[in-house]
């Protein structure tokens, strides 16, 4: 996943995180009037010459200023989402910029905020905002800002090695679009799921959306490691870490995986949690469960992780069953993100015979009778 980069200076925070809040410490809000264009102009000026990259889109003071002044007669929420091509929560994004500006006093460094963290922090719209009554709100505690490890530069973990990003190099997924779809087709019990996924992707790409097929078929051992890293990264005490490490060791045997990993870091429980966080970030995992690790549909070739954002204002889809539908996505509050657009999801489920796992941002499954 692309990341959010800010090369700025930090003060009063650890190397991997910054403090957050929902107060305007540096950006000025006269009489409580939150004008996002004016605040973005202020942020652009105060960030100075520092670089900003959000999911592959680079920003500097000039570009932020241009966005703030772009299409002044249109709703700014629609303007920025179209410019960025991502489901930004404007207020929370501005609060984040304010916090980063506060943290620029003493030491220059590069800050990364991958899309998964942006969603969890509320800077991007999260599935919980759309499908449940538990919206993500920015400004609660700290936010990790260090850069995930680049897997292409990491060696594979060796047998008996402690948890960490190097484990992501073992039991790899098929790489490249063709290999991913071929692997899906080989296992597909209906022999049509890969074709339906390919058709949907092609239609979305032709209309200007960004379409990323992250994974199709997955090794069960990889699924175990993904869930193990994600779940361990959430632990907050030594007792929780030890209990969970014991569970992971037990399931490794019960599920007959024989993954030669050590879940306890020699430097203690906090180092274990930190290593798990780096490992989960390297997997780009946003959500994982024990049941999914045990019996994921990815193992059987009937599930894909598909990210689609930057949808056009008018989206037209033709389904394998012959149905055709045009969706008006021009409203200012549209996320223009497939995983966050309920009525498009529901139509695809009905006419492409696919099922969307709402709480798992990229996950789709084959729903055709087998």
N, C-alpha and C positions, 0 to 999 in steps of 0.2 A: 504494500500500500504506500502511496505517496505520503509525505509528511508535511506538517506545518513547521516552518523554520523561521526563527527570529534570531538574528545575530545581534545581541544586545548585551547590556551589563546587568549583573545581578547584585543585590545586596540583601543580607539578612535571610538567606535561604540556603539549603543544602545544595550539593552539586546536581542532584537529580530532580529537584522540585522547587516550586515557588508557592508562596502564600497567595490565597485568593480571597476575595470578598465581593460584596455587592454594593460598594460605595464608590463614588467618583472621587478618587484621591488626587488625580492629576488633570483629568478632563473636566472642564467646567460646564455645569448645567444651570444656566441662569433661571432662577425662580422655579426650579424643578422641571423645566420644559426640556424633555429629552428629544432633541432634534438629531437623528442619526447622521444626517449629512454633515452637520456642523461638528459633531463629535468625531466623525471620521477625518475631517479636515484637521482638527486639533491633533488627533492621533498621528496622522501623517507627518505633521510638523514636528511633533515631539519625538517620534521614532527616528527622525533625521535621515541619515544615509544608510541605515540598517536595512538588510534584505529580509523579505517575508515571502515564504512560499507555502501555499495552501494546496495540498494534493496536486502538485505538479505545476501550479500556476504561480509564477513569481510576481512579487509585489515590491515596490519601493515607494518612496514618498510621492513620486510623480504619478504612479498608477493609482495609489490610494486617493490622491487628489482628483484624478480623472473620474474614478468611480463615484466619488462624492458629488461631483458636478454633472454626472451623466444623466441625461433625460430628466431634467428637473421637474417636469410636469407629470411624471409617472411615479407610482408608489415606490419608495426606495427599497422595500423588501424584495419586490420583483426585480428591480434593477440589479441589486447586488447578487441575487441568486442566479440571474442570467449571466452576469459578468463572470462569476466564479464557477458556475456550473455545479454548485454543491448546496445542500440544504442548510444554509447558515441560519442560526438564530441570532438576529442582529444585535439585540440588547446584550446577550451573553458574550457575543464576540467582542463587543466594545468594552464590556467589563474586563474581559481577558486582556485586551490591549492596555487598558488602564493599569491593570496589575503588573504587566510586563514593564510598562513605563516607570512605575514605582520602583521596580527592581533593577534600575539601570545606573545606580550610583557609583559602584566601585570596580566591578570586574566584568570585562567583556567575555562573552561565551556564546555558543550556538545553542539555541533552544529548539527542540523538536516537539511537535504535538501531532502524532499520527491521527488519522481519521477515527480510529477506534477510541482513542482517548478523547477526541473532540466530541464524539457522541456521548460518551459516558459523562463528560463534564457539562453537557448541555450546550456547548458551543455550536455543535451540529444538532439538528433534530434527531431524537432517538426514537426507536420503535415504541418505547413506553409513552412518549408524548402523543403518539397517534393511536395506539391500540389498547392502552390501559389508563388507569387513573393515577399513574405514578410518574408525572413528568420530571425530566431531569432538570435540575436548577443549578446553574453555575454559581460558584462562590462558597462552596461548603468545604472548608479545610484547604488542603494543598493539592497541587496537580503536578504529576510527573512531567518533566520537560526534556529528559535526555533522549538521545537518538537511538532507536533500535539498531541492533547489529545487522550489518549487511551479510546475508547468508552466503553470497558468492565468495566472500572473503574468509569464511570460516571453514576450518577442517571439520570432518565428521567426528562426532563423539566416539571415544573408544569404550570398549566393554568395561564396566565398573566405574565409569566417569560420573562425577556429580552432575546434578541437573544444571541446565543452562542452555544458551542459544545453539551450541554446537550439536545438541540433540536434534535440532530441526533439520540437519543434513542427513539424518538416518531415516530409512523407510520413506523416501521422497514420493510426492505425488507425480503423476505424469506431467511433463513440462511442455509448453507450447500448445496453442489452440488445437491443432490437428491431433496431436497425441492425446490430449485430454478427451476429445470427442470420440476418437477411435477406442480408447480404453472404455468409455461409457458404452459404446455400441457393442463391444465384445461381451459385456456382462448383462446388458439390457435384456430382461426376460421378454419384453414386448417387441423389441427390435424397432421401436418407433420413438422412444424418449429422446435419444440423441438428435433425431431428425426434427422433433418439435422444438427442442432447445435451440438448435441451429437456425430454424426458421424465425423464431422469436428474436434471436440476436441480430440476424441480418436485417429484419424490418426496423428494429430500433436504431441500428447503426445508420441505415440509409436516411433516417430522419434526423440525424445529427446528434443522437445521444452518445454518451461515453459508455461503452459496454465492456465489462471485464469479467471473464470467466475464470474465477480463482481456482476452483477445484472441481473435480468430478469423482472419479474412483479414488478411494483412500485406503491405505493399508490400516488394518485394525490396530496395529501397534502404534501407528502415528496418531490415531484417534485417542488412544489411551494417554499418550504423551501430551497431546493438546489439552485434554481435559485436566490432566494432572497438573500441568503448569498453570493453567487458568485458575483452577480451584485453590492451589497452594498459594498463589499470589494474593488471595483474598484473606489469608489468615493473619491474625493480629496478636497472638500470644504464643509462647513456647508450647503450652499445652495443646493448643489447636494444631500447631505444626506437627508435633509428635503424633497426635491422634490421626491426623490425615496421612502422614507418611506411612504409618502402620497400615492404614486402609489401602493405600496405593500398593504397598508391598504385597498385601494379601490378595488383592484383585489381580495383580500381575500373575500370580500363581493360579488362582481360580479360573481366570480367563485363558489360561494356557498360552500366555504371550511370550514369556521368557525375555522381557526387555531388560538388558543388563545395566539399569540406571540406579544411581544412589540418590534418594530423595532427601537426604539430610546433608546439609552443607557442613563441612568440618568447622567453619567459623561460627556456627550457632544458628538459632532459629531465625534471627533477623536476616542473616546472610542467605538463608534458605528462601525466605520470602522474596528478597531482592533478586536472587537468581531465577526464581520462578517468574517474576515479573518480566525480566529480560527475555526469558524463554517464551512466555506468552506473547509478548510484543513481536518477537521474531516470527511466531506463527501467525501473526495478525488476527488473533482470535478475539472476537467481541463477545461471545457467549458460548458456553459449553456446559453439558450436564453429564452426570454419571451414566444415566440411561442411554444417552447418545453415544458415549464412549464405548459402551458395551455392545450396542446393536444399531449403529448408525446405518442409514440407508445408503450412505456413501460406500460402504463396504460391498454392497450388492449391485452397485451400478444403477441405482434409481434415485440419485440425489445429486444436485449441483449447488455450488456457491456462486451466485451471479450478482454482480453489482452493476446497476444501471442508473446513471444520473445525468443531469443536463437534458432532460426530456424537453421536446419542443412545446410551444404553446398549443399546437394542434397535433395530436398523436393519432394516427390511423393504423389499426392492426387488422390483419386478416388471419383467421384461425384455420387450423387443419380441417375443422368440420364445415368450412365454407362461410361461417359468419364473419361479418366485417363491422367494425365499430370505429368511430372517430370520437376522441375524448378532447374536451375543451379544458386545457390546463393553464389558461391565461390568467386566472385569478391571482392577485398579489400574494396570497398566502399559500399557494401551491408549492410543495417542496420540489417538484420536478424530479423526484427520485422514485424509481419504481418500487423499491421496498417500503416506501412510506406513502404510497398513494392507494388507498383502500379500493376505490371503485375500479381501477385498472387491474389490481391484483385479483379482485373477485371475478372480473370478466375473463382474465387469463385462466384462472382456476376452472371456470366452467367450460371454456371453449378450447383450451389447449390441454385439458386433462392433467393439470399440474396443481400442486398444493403448496402454498406458501406458509412456512413456519414463521408466524408473526414476530415472535420475540427474538428470533435468530436472524439478524439483519440480512444476510445474503442467501439464506437457505431456501431452496425449492426442491420438491420431490415429485416423482412420477405418481399420478393418481389414476392412471388408466387401469382398468381391470386386467388381472394377470391370468 
